[in-house]
Amino acid sequence: MNPRQERRLLRSHGPLVSRDEVGDLRDGLQVITRVNGTEVQPAIAFNLEVKRS
């Protein structure tokens, strides 16, 4: 993946947040995926699996 593709990928995943906005990570980082405003995938980041090709 070249740097241009990496920037495009980051933009497509929404805004980045500061450490202050994230809060306490001892309980896990909650990640919510929404499609057209409807919550479709709530999860804790620790439980997510990353598939790499």
C-alpha positions in Angstrom: 0.0 0.0 0.0 1.5 3.3 -1.0 1.1 6.5 1.1 -1.7 7.9 -1.1 -3.7 4.7 -0.5 -3.1 4.9 3.2 -4.4 8.5 3.4 -7.5 7.5 1.5 -8.1 4.5 3.8 -7.8 6.7 6.9 -10.2 9.3 5.5 -12.8 6.6 4.8 -12.9 5.4 8.4 -14.0 8.6 10.0 -12.4 11.2 12.3 -9.5 10.5 14.5 -9.9 11.4 18.2 -7.6 12.6 20.9 -6.7 10.6 23.9 -8.9 12.9 26.1 -11.9 12.1 23.9 -11.3 8.3 24.2 -11.4 8.3 28.0 -10.5 5.3 30.2 -9.4 2.3 28.2 -9.3 -0.2 31.1 -12.9 -1.2 30.2 -12.0 -1.4 26.5 -12.5 1.0 23.7 -16.1 0.8 22.4 -16.4 0.9 18.6 -19.8 1.5 16.9 -20.3 1.1 13.2 -23.3 3.0 11.8 -24.8 2.8 8.3 -27.0 5.8 7.4 -27.3 6.6 11.1 -28.4 3.1 12.1 -26.2 1.2 14.6 -25.2 -2.1 12.9 -22.1 -3.3 14.8 -21.4 -2.4 18.4 -18.2 -4.0 19.7 -15.2 -3.6 22.1 -12.0 -3.1 20.1 -10.2 -5.8 22.0 -12.7 -8.4 20.7 -12.4 -7.3 17.0 -10.5 -9.5 14.6 -8.4 -8.0 11.8 -8.2 -10.0 8.6 -5.3 -9.3 6.4 -4.9 -10.4 2.8 
